Amino acid sequence: MSSNKFLVASLVVLARIARADDAEVDIRSFEYVDVVETVDGSVWKGVIVEQTPGVQYKIATADGSVHVLKAGDVTKLAKQKNREWRGTTGVASAEGGGGGGGGGGERGNGVEKHFEPKHEPALPAPYAATGVRLAPDIAMIFPAGDAGQMNTSVAPTVHGGYELMLGNVGLEGGAMTRYTYWSIPGNTMNAAWTLETHAYARAALHISRLAIHAGASAGLDTNLVHIADLALSKTATGFGMNIESGVEVAATPTLALGVGFDYHPATDTIIDGAPQSIQYYSLTAGAVMRL
């Protein structure tokens, strides 16, 4: 009789292991379930059966399906008492020798009841996800060097690119354009403007809603100078660059507000044949659309 009982228990254990191998998880056998909240407001309840730190989570839900969630989309991990918990059965004793209500070390269908992440990210999950970035802003330009005689000017600026999220780090690249109509001192009919058309690259550290970035842009600067008394207009093109930094705070998953600081070194030419160049510092403020 005892040998028959042993045979039956062995068959049941083998059957349960087979079901576990087929990724069938009986949620009712877990005293506590995992609760995962994502940036879009979704709440997933079930058992986390696999975790790749900083990349993704796999959660099995009560309907028998397994869902893959990107780590960058996860905002909170928690535990919750399982209202459908049915406790452990006699077969659990045959598997591991634990009877009664079941402790934290017991298993159900080959998966631990209590999920304890062993390699949690050191920083809070980023609020941003990989995607297109469009950032219009206004720059307050403070001329320096050869352009120091100009007044403080205002320049509309647009960045457009793509950001790749690698855990809490974002790598972004794209195109930037800025148009500065220089404010010339005094009552004058003279005019001057600078058009920057650059490619840019930057790296950002994302900590929940906060993102801190630094980078640079480089490309073509086009400068125009009009001297009214001589009825003379001169246009010059040359190499231009900016060193950029800034901070963004996400208001929603698709919209962030930011401020920044730029430095434009004297690399271009104001008028062909003359040694003067445009140099300035700027403060920027605007929005970032994460599409």
KAGI-V543515 format. One line per field, one symbol per residue. phi: phi as a letter, one per 30 degrees, with the letter a starting at -180 (. if undefined). psi: psi as a letter, one per 40 degrees, with the letter a starting at -180 (. if undefined). burial: 1 if it has 9 or more other C-alpha atoms within 8 Angstrom, else 0. A space follows every 10 residues. Layout:
phi: ???
psi: ???
burial: ???
This chain:
phi: .ddddddddd dddddddddd ddiccddddc dbcdccccdd jdbcclbdca bceicabcbc cddjcccccd edcdcacbcb dddcdcidcd dddddbicci djcdcdbbhi bddcccecbd edceeddcbe ldbbbdaccc ccdbidcddd debcbdbbcb abcccbiccc cbblbbbbcc cddcdidbcd babbccbbcb babbccbhdc bcbbaabalc cccbbccddc hbbbcbbadb abccaabbbd dbecbbcbba bbbcddccbd bejcddbdba cbcbbabbcc c
psi: dddddddddd dddddddddd defhhhdeeh diiihhhide eihhhahheh hhheciihhh ideeihihhh deehdhhiih hheeheiiid dddddeehaa ehadeiihfe hhdhhhhdgi idiiiieiih aihhgiihhh hhiibdeeei ihihhiihhh ahhhhgbehh hiiaiiihhh hhhhiigiei iiihhhhiii iiiihhgbeh hhiiaiiiah hhhhhhhdde fhhhhiiihi iihiiihihh didehiiiii hihhigeahd hheieiihhi iihihaihhh .
burial: 0000000010 0110011011 0001111111 1111111110 0001111110 1011111111 1001000011 1111101000 0100101100 1111000110 0100011110 1111000000 0000111110 1111111111 1111111011 1111111111 1111101111 1111111111 1111000001 1111111111 1111111111 1111111111 1111111000 0000111111 1111111111 1011111111 1111111111 1000001111 1111111111 0
